[in-house]
Amino acid sequence: MMLRITAVSGEQKGITHDYSTLPITIGRYPDNDIVITDGIVSRRHCAILPAEAGTLLHDMGSQNGTYLNGVKIGGDSILVTGDVITVGIINLQVTICDS
């Protein structure tokens, strides 16, 4: 499985990250896989995790929430190709490729 995350808005617009292993962490701290320096993003905001059901988006108790396709997630949500994750003011589009 290969996961591609592309920033479709904000200061990182157009930047693409490719991953062949999970988990992927997203947040403000520099030790995250995807670093977003927006002040409303938590240090460890959310993660993308492997699961039997597929690939999960998991909010890590962020202060301002994680959104999937414009809806704030309350727990884990399954990701599919084309989904848009919003963290702070950054929108990240997901592409999942099975190999």
C-alpha positions in Angstrom: 0.0 0.0 0.0 1.2 3.5 -0.8 -0.4 6.6 0.6 0.0 10.0 -1.0 -0.9 13.2 0.9 -1.1 16.4 -1.1 -1.6 19.9 0.4 -4.3 21.5 -1.6 -4.4 24.8 0.3 -2.4 27.0 2.6 1.3 27.7 2.6 2.2 24.1 1.7 -0.1 24.0 -1.4 1.2 21.6 -4.0 3.6 19.8 -1.7 3.1 16.0 -1.9 4.2 13.4 0.7 4.4 9.7 -0.3 4.4 7.0 2.4 4.7 3.2 2.2 4.3 2.6 5.9 1.9 3.7 8.6 1.4 5.4 11.1 1.8 8.9 9.8 1.6 11.7 12.3 0.5 15.3 11.6 1.0 18.3 13.9 3.0 21.3 14.8 6.0 19.6 16.5 9.0 19.0 14.2 9.1 15.3 14.9 5.8 14.7 13.1 5.8 13.1 9.6 3.8 16.1 8.3 4.6 19.4 10.1 2.1 22.2 9.9 3.3 25.4 11.6 -0.1 26.9 12.0 -0.7 28.1 15.6 -4.1 26.5 15.8 -2.7 23.1 15.0 -1.9 20.9 18.1 1.6 19.6 18.7 0.4 16.1 17.9 -2.8 16.8 16.1 -3.9 13.6 14.3 -2.5 10.4 12.8 -3.2 8.1 9.9 -3.2 4.5 11.1 -3.4 1.0 9.6 -6.5 -1.0 10.5 -8.2 -4.2 9.4 -11.0 -2.1 7.9 -8.6 0.0 5.9 -6.7 3.2 6.6 -7.9 5.3 9.6 -7.8 9.0 10.4 -7.5 9.4 14.2 -7.7 12.7 16.0 -5.1 12.7 18.8 -7.1 14.9 21.2 -6.4 18.1 19.3 -7.6 21.4 20.7 -9.4 22.6 17.5 -10.4 19.3 15.9 -9.6 17.3 12.8 -12.0 17.5 9.8 -12.7 15.0 7.1 -14.4 16.3 4.0 -15.6 19.3 6.0 -17.0 17.4 9.0 -15.3 17.3 12.4 -14.5 13.7 13.3 -15.4 12.5 16.8 -13.4 9.3 16.7 -11.7 7.3 14.0 -12.8 7.6 10.4 -11.9 5.3 7.4 -10.0 7.1 4.6 -10.6 6.6 0.9 -9.0 8.1 -2.1 -10.1 11.7 -2.7 -10.8 12.4 1.0 -9.7 15.8 2.3 -8.3 16.1 5.8 -8.4 19.6 7.3 -5.8 20.5 10.0 -5.9 24.1 11.0 -6.1 26.0 7.7 -4.4 23.4 5.6 -6.4 20.9 3.4 -4.6 17.6 2.7 -6.0 15.3 -0.1 -5.5 11.6 0.3 -4.7 9.1 -2.4 -4.5 5.4 -1.5 -2.8 3.1 -3.9 -2.8 -0.7 -3.4 0.3 -2.3 -4.7 
